[in-house]
Amino acid sequence: MASPKLLKLPDVLTELGMSRPAFYRMRARGKAPRLIKLPNGQIRVRRTDLDTWLNAYQDAA
């Protein structure tokens, strides 16, 4: 079984067309996709988590 694709935060921000401060404001309100903090401190988002999050907002629209 292949491991899930992990996206770098700048790639997620580009895909969403969102600034980093706007993303973190959403995260503070509990409205952002789940983040993974790697042992080296870098932040990643699982592709599957991002897709699930986007689909939930698409259904709500």
N, C-alpha and C positions, 0 to 999 in steps of 0.2 A: 504494500500500500504506500502510495506516494505521500509525502508530507504536504500539508496545505501551503499554498503560495503566500508568502508574507510580503506585504507592500510597505515601502518606506513612507513616512508621513508626507514628505513633499509630493510624492506620486499620488497619494490619496487626495491631498489638497488640490492638485492640478486637475484630477478627475472630477472633483466636486466643484471646481471653480470658486474655491473659498480661501480666505486668508487664514493664516495660523491663529491670529487672535480670535477670529470669528469661530473657528473650530473649537478652540479651548473654551470659549463662552458657552457653546452648545454642550460641550463635555461637562462643564460645571453644572449645567442644568439637567444632566443625565440624558441628553438627547443625541449623543454621538455614538458611533460604533465603538465596540470594545477595543482597547489598546493593549498591546503586549510590550512590556519593558524587558529587553534582553539583558543578560548579565553585564554587558558592556555599557549599559545605559541607553542604548538606542531604542527608539520606539518603532513598533511595527503594527500593522493591521492585517489580520487574516483576510484574504480575498473573499472567503465564504462569509465572514462576519460583515464585511462591507456590502456584499450583494444582498444579504438578508436584511440589513438595515435599510438599504435603498428600496428594496421591495416593500418593506413595511410602510415607508412613506409614500410610495407610489400607490399602494392600496388605499391609503388614507386620503389621498388627493381627490 
